[in-house]
């Protein structure tokens, strides 16, 4: 949140102040609205990272689809099951990434 807000130009805040906006109006109606595409992109990256971390946690016994792929696919030599689990993880990441990118593009007023 802080990084996305710090990337905004000072001209937008200055224009809002010159129109008489209060501090809460500047935050709510100017800063957050201008930072929405960046916030959605950051949330998308964070979600993809959590998916990859959960897959890695499965390697050390943390459960989840990574644990399923390791335990039932790799250790038991069931290659089709392991490939299916890997493809599901890739599809999940792709859906999250494409959805987040689509929403960020829709929210971006510059494009």
For each residue, the residues with C-beta under 8 A, 3 or more apart:
1: 4 5 35 39 42
2: 5 6
3: 6 7 38 42
4: 1 7 8 35 38 39 42
5: 1 2 8 31 35
6: 2 3
7: 3 4 35 38
8: 4 5 12 13 31 34 35
9: 12
10: 13 14
11: 14 15
12: 8 9 15 16 30 31 34
13: 8 10 16 17 26 30 31
14: 10 11 17 18
15: 11 12 18 19
16: 12 13 19 21 25 26 29 30
17: 13 14 20 21 26
18: 14 15
19: 15 16
20: 17
21: 16 17 25 26 29 30
22: 25 26
23: 26 27
24: 27 28
25: 16 21 22 28 29 30
26: 13 16 17 21 22 23 29 30 31
27: 23 24 30 31 32
28: 24 25 31 32
29: 16 21 25 26 32 33
30: 12 13 16 21 25 26 27 33 34
31: 5 8 12 13 26 27 28 34 35
32: 27 28 29 35 36 39
33: 29 30 36
34: 8 12 30 31
35: 1 4 5 7 8 31 32 38 39
36: 32 33 39 40 107
37: 40 41 104 105 107 108
38: 3 4 7 35 41 42 104
39: 1 4 32 35 36 42 43
40: 36 37 43 44 100 103 104 107
41: 37 38 44 45 100 101 104
42: 1 3 4 38 39 45 46
43: 39 40 46 47 100
44: 40 41 47 48 96 97 99 100 101 104
45: 41 42 48 49 100
46: 42 43 49 50
47: 43 44 50 51 96 100
48: 44 45 51 52 93 96 97
49: 45 46 52 53
50: 46 47 53 54
51: 47 48 54 55 89 92 93 96
52: 48 49 55 56 93
53: 49 50 56 57
54: 50 51 57 58 62 64 65 66
55: 51 52 58 59 64 65 66 69 89
56: 52 53 59 60 66
57: 53 54 60 62 63 64 66 67
58: 54 55 61 62 63 64 65 66 67 68 69 70
59: 55 56 62 66 67 70
60: 56 57
61: 58 67
62: 54 57 58 59 66 67
63: 57 58 67
64: 54 55 57 58 67 68
65: 54 55 58 68 69 85 88 89
66: 54 55 56 57 58 59 62 69 70 85 89
67: 57 58 59 61 62 63 64 70 71
68: 58 64 65 71 72 73 85
69: 55 58 65 66 72 73 74 81 82 85 86 89
70: 58 59 66 67 73 74 75
71: 67 68 74 75 76
72: 68 69 75 76 78 81 82 85
73: 68 69 70 76 78 79 81 82 83 84 85
74: 69 70 71 77 82
75: 70 71 72
76: 71 72 73 81
77: 74
78: 72 73 81 82
79: 73 82 83
80: 83 84
81: 69 72 73 76 78 84 85
82: 69 72 73 74 78 79 85 86
83: 73 79 80 86 87
84: 73 80 81 87 88
85: 65 66 68 69 72 73 81 82 88 89
86: 69 82 83 89 90
87: 83 84 90 91
88: 65 84 85 91 92
89: 51 55 65 66 69 85 86 92 93
90: 86 87 93 94
91: 87 88 94 95
92: 51 88 89 95 96
93: 48 51 52 89 90 96 97
94: 90 91 97 98
95: 91 92 98 99
96: 44 47 48 51 92 93 99 100
97: 44 48 93 94 100 101
98: 94 95 101 102
99: 44 95 96 102 103
100: 40 41 43 44 45 47 96 97 103 104
101: 41 44 97 98 104 105
102: 98 99 105 106
103: 40 99 100 106 107
104: 37 38 40 41 44 100 101 107 108
105: 37 101 102 108 111
106: 102 103
107: 36 37 40 103 104
108: 37 104 105 111
109:
110:
111: 105 108
